[in-house]
Every structure is written in structure tokens, then in C-alpha cells.
Amino acid sequence: MRKSTLEKRPHLIPAIIASMMLFLTLAPWPYGYYQLLRFVICGVAGYIAFMAYNWKKIWAVWLFIFVAVLFNPLIPIHLSHKVWQPIDIVCGILFIIVVFVLEKSAEEKQKGKEQ
């Protein structure tokens, strides 16, 4: 991967890891995996919301704040495995989409070079 790709999309690797972990929930895992999943997804969603806020992409801020709250490990939302599976798939697709849609604007890149 070129350096410019990671400069434009610093959330690329965390988002791919998050989506892979979400897609892996289709297989049976011990409870510890789902606990780890909550920490990872909440953290990555918070990071993407922060980056989106810096880039003034308000739609992404609200969307990923919602995902972070949904997967938060401190006050977990208890749903059945049948209910969580479609949520996991939709969120996994969302993390993949955000890799392509969300990127640093040209003026943000310019600000970074000046500093």
C-alpha cells in the first residue's frame, strides 16, 4: 500500500480488521470472542467517528457513534445470537463501505503538510 493511501484513509486498516471480526461472528465462537469484539468494534467506531468529525463528515460521526454505543463493552446491549447476526453483518458491510467513502479532504491534507 502506498503511503498516500494511508494518509488519505488512516482508518483503512482498523476498519478492515473490524469488518473481518464482524463477519467471523457467523461461526460459533466462545463468549470471550464476543467480549473482545465489543472492545474492538467500539474502539474502531469511536476512532472513525473522531476522524469523521475532524473531516467535517457529520453523517459519519452520528452513524459511528451509534455503532460505538451499540457495541459498547461497559453497558452491553443483550440481544439473542439470532438478532446479533444481521446486525454484525450490516455493521461489517458498513465498515467496508466507509473505507471507500470516507477520506481526508484536499484542504485537510494541505493543513497537515503546513504544520
Secondary structure by P-SEA (a helix, b strand, c coil): ccaaaaaaccaaaaaaaaaaaaaaccccccaaaaaaaaaaaaaaaaaaaaaaaaacaaaaaaaaaaaaaaacccccccccaaaaaaaaaaaaaaaaaaaacccccaaaaaaaaac
